[in-house]
Amino acid sequence: MSDRLDSALRQGPWKIRSGFTLLELLVSMVVLVGIIAIIFSMTQQTSKLWKNTSGKIEGFTNARSAFDAMTRTISQATLNTYYDYADSSGNWVVSSTGTLSGSPPATYARRSDLHFICGQANTPPSGSPTGLLSLTGSWTPITHCIFFQAPLGKSALYSTQQKLLNACGFYLVYGPDPSVPNFLPSSSANRYRYRLMEFLQPSESLTVYSTGAATTRGTSNYHWFTDPIVTTPDANSNFVLAENIIALIIWPKLSKGDQAAGGNLTTNYSYDSEQLGVSYNQLPPIVEVTMVAIDEASALKLGNTSTPPNAALGLTQSGTPLFTTSSESPNQLEADLTTMETQLTASHVNFRVFQTEVAISGAKWTTN
């Protein structure tokens, strides 16, 4: 009886099955390890991609914020012009120091005690135009710069006053970190980067109304921004606005209608409100601002060298710097940007170009 029952159980649906063999277990373990390796590799790649993307987004977000702040400030530039008498030679009958010239008045023209100036930050190899910032030491001016006055109300002593006048400016340098505190070792500052600097002089320190020791108003009155930047760098007026900005191009322009009637304002990006004759002292109606930024990963690939890697970034072509000649037709700025972008792509540098035309609200351009 028991033999028949055992035989029925083995042959029926309840028959006892044998377990996995050792070979089957080994194969399943190999497959499992392979699946885990694939998942781990995908996770690593996703994590690396996320990290790189986050770094790019953060870097370019900072660049965008700096670009917006810069263009917003430029749009508020002012000259606060008034009319005064000038003699037949174009000299003011009453000088900025209140001295009479001795010549009778011959014309009635715009005048301003304020100043708007932009152009090459460093003198190009051709020697023309002369750079506005002859920095010494470890910092090298790059591409363009711009300086002006605007009613921003920045003041440590009179913070309750609105719209007080400030001296402003933006310039680009390559060198060690200027924001490292003095109490840290000097090696901490040797982090070489391209940096967009903001010059913002408080109202109580405004020097544009003073006469420089070796300059004369109406000829080369640059001391109000060169003194606190070049002569005696003022840490309270110069700030790092953004890092890894490798190019800043400032192009003062007329409106489209005035361009058609009278051509361009400049052929080399330079503009000086004091150098255009007694009938001017005007703000340019439009300033086209172009900024090129790279991410931190690309900056690290360039190395921590004291010499600016301008050639690797396409800032120079056959040893000659780009962005020194401006023209509307053909558009030389766009041609130079294309040359630079080609080099950046070839060097596997992640970059972004920011560009806009800023209308200066205080400009009332006239050819009279």
URGI-V594326 format. One record per residue. N is the residue number from 1. RES is the residue in one letter. SS is DSSP state (H for helix, E for strand, - for the rest). PHI is phi in degrees with one decimal (* if undefined). PSI is psi as a letter, one per 20 degrees, with the letter a starting at -180 (* if undefined). Layout:
N:RES:SS:PHI:PSI  N:RES:SS:PHI:PSI
This chain:
1:M:-:*:g  2:S:H:-66.1:h  3:D:H:-66.5:g  4:R:H:-66.6:h  5:L:H:-65.6:g  6:D:H:-63.5:h  7:S:H:-67.3:h  8:A:H:-68.2:g  9:L:H:-65.8:h  10:R:H:-69.8:h  11:Q:H:-92.8:i  12:G:-:-86.8:a  13:P:-:-66.8:i  14:W:-:-99.9:k  15:K:-:-67.1:q  16:I:-:-76.9:p  17:R:-:-98.5:q  18:S:-:-81.2:q  19:G:-:-79.5:a  20:F:-:-69.7:q  21:T:-:-81.5:r  22:L:H:-60.8:h  23:L:H:-65.2:g  24:E:H:-64.4:g  25:L:H:-63.6:g  26:L:H:-63.6:g  27:V:H:-62.9:g  28:S:H:-64.2:h  29:M:H:-66.5:h  30:V:H:-63.2:g  31:V:H:-62.0:g  32:L:H:-63.6:g  33:V:H:-62.1:h  34:G:H:-62.5:g  35:I:H:-63.4:g  36:I:H:-61.9:g  37:A:H:-63.5:g  38:I:H:-64.3:g  39:I:H:-63.1:g  40:F:H:-63.1:g  41:S:H:-62.5:g  42:M:H:-63.1:h  43:T:H:-64.7:g  44:Q:H:-62.4:g  45:Q:H:-64.1:g  46:T:H:-64.1:g  47:S:H:-63.7:g  48:K:H:-65.1:g  49:L:H:-62.9:g  50:W:H:-63.6:g  51:K:H:-64.4:g  52:N:H:-64.7:g  53:T:H:-64.9:g  54:S:H:-63.1:g  55:G:H:-63.0:g  56:K:H:-63.6:g  57:I:H:-61.1:g  58:E:H:-64.6:g  59:G:H:-63.3:g  60:F:H:-75.5:h  61:T:H:-66.9:g  62:N:H:-63.1:h  63:A:H:-64.2:g  64:R:H:-62.1:g  65:S:H:-63.0:g  66:A:H:-65.4:g  67:F:H:-63.5:g  68:D:H:-63.8:g  69:A:H:-64.3:g  70:M:H:-65.3:g  71:T:H:-66.2:h  72:R:H:-65.3:g  73:T:H:-68.7:g  74:I:H:-60.3:h  75:S:-:-64.2:i  76:Q:-:-97.9:j  77:A:E:-58.2:q  78:T:E:-141.3:q  79:L:-:-118.4:i  80:N:-:50.0:l  81:T:-:-72.1:q  82:Y:E:-144.9:r  83:Y:E:-103.8:q  84:D:E:-147.3:r  85:Y:E:-85.6:q  86:A:E:-128.8:q  87:D:-:-85.4:a  88:S:-:-66.3:i  89:S:-:-91.2:i  90:G:-:90.1:j  91:N:-:-90.5:q  92:W:E:-68.9:p  93:V:-:-65.1:h  94:V:E:-112.5:o  95:S:-:-72.0:r  96:S:-:-65.8:i  97:T:-:-92.3:j  98:G:-:87.5:j  99:T:-:-90.4:p  100:L:E:-75.8:p  101:S:-:-79.5:i  102:G:-:88.8:i  103:S:-:-101.0:q  104:P:-:-70.6:q  105:P:-:-66.2:q  106:A:-:-124.2:i  107:T:E:-151.2:r  108:Y:E:-122.8:o  109:A:E:-138.7:r  110:R:E:-67.3:q  111:R:E:-143.9:q  112:S:-:-150.7:q  113:D:-:-88.6:i  114:L:-:-99.2:r  115:H:-:-148.1:p  116:F:-:-123.8:p  117:I:E:-147.7:q  118:C:E:-151.6:r  119:G:E:157.0:a  120:Q:E:-64.3:p  121:A:-:-75.5:h  122:N:-:-121.5:q  123:T:-:-70.2:p  124:P:-:-69.4:r  125:P:-:-56.4:h  126:S:-:-69.4:i  127:G:-:86.5:j  128:S:-:-142.8:p  129:P:-:-79.6:r  130:T:-:-70.5:p  131:G:-:-65.6:q  132:L:-:-83.6:h  133:L:-:-125.6:o  134:S:-:-95.2:m  135:L:-:-73.1:q  136:T:-:-113.0:r  137:G:-:91.1:c  138:S:-:-92.7:i  139:W:-:-107.2:p  140:T:E:-115.7:p  141:P:E:-66.3:q  142:I:E:-126.0:p  143:T:E:52.1:d  144:H:E:-112.9:r  145:C:E:-148.9:r  146:I:E:-148.4:p  147:F:E:-141.2:q  148:F:E:-169.0:a  149:Q:E:-117.0:q  150:A:E:-150.7:q  151:P:-:-81.7:m  152:L:-:-95.1:i  153:G:-:76.5:j  154:K:-:-80.9:o  155:S:-:-160.5:p  156:A:-:-82.8:h  157:L:-:-97.4:h  158:Y:-:-126.9:l  159:S:-:-66.5:i  160:T:-:-81.9:i  161:Q:-:-82.7:p  162:Q:-:-97.8:q  163:K:-:62.7:k  164:L:-:-67.7:q  165:L:-:-79.8:p  166:N:E:-130.4:q  167:A:E:-86.3:p  168:C:E:-129.8:r  169:G:E:178.2:r  170:F:E:-139.2:p  171:Y:E:-149.8:r  172:L:E:-117.6:p  173:V:E:-133.7:q  174:Y:E:-119.4:p  175:G:E:164.7:a  176:P:-:-69.1:r  177:D:-:-69.2:o  178:P:-:-79.9:i  179:S:-:-95.5:j  180:V:-:-70.6:p  181:P:-:-59.7:q  182:N:-:-64.4:h  183:F:-:-78.2:i  184:L:-:-84.2:q  185:P:-:-60.7:q  186:S:H:-61.3:h  187:S:H:-63.6:h  188:S:H:-68.5:h  189:A:H:-84.0:i  190:N:-:-81.3:l  191:R:-:-112.7:n  192:Y:-:-76.3:p  193:R:E:-149.5:r  194:Y:E:-80.7:p  195:R:E:-135.5:p  196:L:E:-85.1:o  197:M:E:-104.0:q  198:E:E:-111.2:p  199:F:E:-104.0:o  200:L:E:-140.4:o  201:Q:E:-90.7:p  202:P:-:-59.5:q  203:S:H:-59.0:h  204:E:H:-73.2:i  205:S:H:-108.4:j  206:L:-:-59.2:p  207:T:-:-116.2:j  208:V:-:-66.9:h  209:Y:-:-84.2:i  210:S:-:-89.6:q  211:T:-:-98.7:p  212:G:-:-67.0:q  213:A:-:-62.5:h  214:A:-:-120.7:j  215:T:-:-130.5:r  216:T:-:-129.9:p  217:R:-:-59.9:p  218:G:-:89.7:i  219:T:-:-120.4:f  220:S:-:-148.5:l  221:N:-:-84.7:m  222:Y:-:-107.4:i  223:H:H:-63.6:h  224:W:H:-66.0:h  225:F:H:-112.5:h  226:T:H:-74.8:h  227:D:H:-60.6:g  228:P:H:-77.6:i  229:I:H:-110.0:g  230:V:H:-98.6:g  231:T:H:-68.0:g  232:T:-:-132.0:n  233:P:-:-54.5:p  234:D:-:-100.5:o  235:A:-:-67.0:h  236:N:-:-82.9:i  237:S:-:-121.1:i  238:N:E:-121.6:p  239:F:E:-134.0:q  240:V:E:-81.1:o  241:L:E:-87.0:h  242:A:E:-162.9:q  243:E:E:-100.3:r  244:N:-:62.0:k  245:I:E:-96.7:o  246:I:E:-100.0:i  247:A:E:-153.4:p  248:L:E:-134.4:o  249:I:E:-118.1:p  250:I:E:-111.5:o  251:W:E:-126.0:o  252:P:E:-71.8:p  253:K:E:-139.0:q  254:L:-:-84.5:r  255:S:-:-67.3:r  256:K:H:-59.0:g  257:G:H:-65.2:g  258:D:H:-69.3:h  259:Q:H:-62.7:g  260:A:H:-66.0:h  261:A:H:-86.7:h  262:G:H:-129.5:j  263:G:-:83.0:b  264:N:-:-95.1:q  265:L:-:-73.0:h  266:T:-:-151.2:q  267:T:-:-110.3:i  268:N:-:-138.2:k  269:Y:-:74.1:i  270:S:-:-86.1:q  271:Y:E:-151.0:p  272:D:E:-138.1:o  273:S:-:-65.1:i  274:E:-:-93.8:i  275:Q:-:-109.7:j  276:L:-:-103.0:j  277:G:-:94.6:r  278:V:-:-69.8:i  279:S:-:-86.8:j  280:Y:-:-108.1:d  281:N:-:52.4:l  282:Q:-:-125.1:q  283:L:-:-85.4:q  284:P:-:-65.9:p  285:P:-:-62.8:h  286:I:E:-134.8:q  287:V:E:-124.8:o  288:E:E:-86.2:p  289:V:E:-112.1:p  290:T:E:-124.4:p  291:M:E:-136.4:p  292:V:E:-116.0:p  293:A:E:-122.2:q  294:I:E:-120.3:r  295:D:-:-89.3:r  296:E:H:-65.3:h  297:A:H:-61.8:h  298:S:H:-68.9:h  299:A:H:-63.1:h  300:L:H:-66.4:h  301:K:H:-65.4:h  302:L:H:-72.7:i  303:G:-:90.7:r  304:N:-:-100.5:m  305:T:-:-104.6:q  306:S:-:-77.7:i  307:T:-:-94.1:p  308:P:-:-59.9:p  309:P:-:-80.7:l  310:N:-:-62.8:h  311:A:-:-65.5:g  312:A:-:-63.8:h  313:L:-:-96.1:j  314:G:-:78.3:j  315:L:-:-76.6:i  316:T:E:-127.7:q  317:Q:E:-127.2:o  318:S:-:56.4:k  319:G:-:85.3:i  320:T:E:-100.8:p  321:P:E:-67.7:q  322:L:-:-80.2:r  323:F:-:62.8:l  324:T:-:-112.5:i  325:T:-:-126.8:p  326:S:-:-117.9:q  327:S:-:-159.2:q  328:E:-:-81.2:h  329:S:-:-137.8:o  330:P:-:-73.3:q  331:N:-:-75.9:n  332:Q:H:-68.6:h  333:L:H:-61.5:g  334:E:H:-64.8:h  335:A:H:-64.5:g  336:D:H:-66.6:h  337:L:H:-63.6:g  338:T:H:-63.0:g  339:T:H:-61.0:g  340:M:H:-66.9:g  341:E:H:-62.7:h  342:T:H:-61.8:g  343:Q:H:-68.3:g  344:L:H:-62.7:g  345:T:H:-65.2:g  346:A:H:-64.4:h  347:S:-:-87.9:j  348:H:-:58.1:l  349:V:-:-104.1:p  350:N:-:-79.1:p  351:F:E:-142.4:r  352:R:E:-147.1:p  353:V:E:-107.4:p  354:F:E:-110.0:p  355:Q:E:-150.9:p  356:T:E:-160.3:r  357:E:E:-103.1:p  358:V:E:-100.8:p  359:A:E:-87.3:p  360:I:-:-85.5:o  361:S:-:-64.8:h  362:G:-:-86.1:i  363:A:-:-80.5:p  364:K:-:-130.7:m  365:W:-:-67.7:p  366:T:-:-147.5:q  367:T:-:-89.0:i  368:N:-:-83.9:*
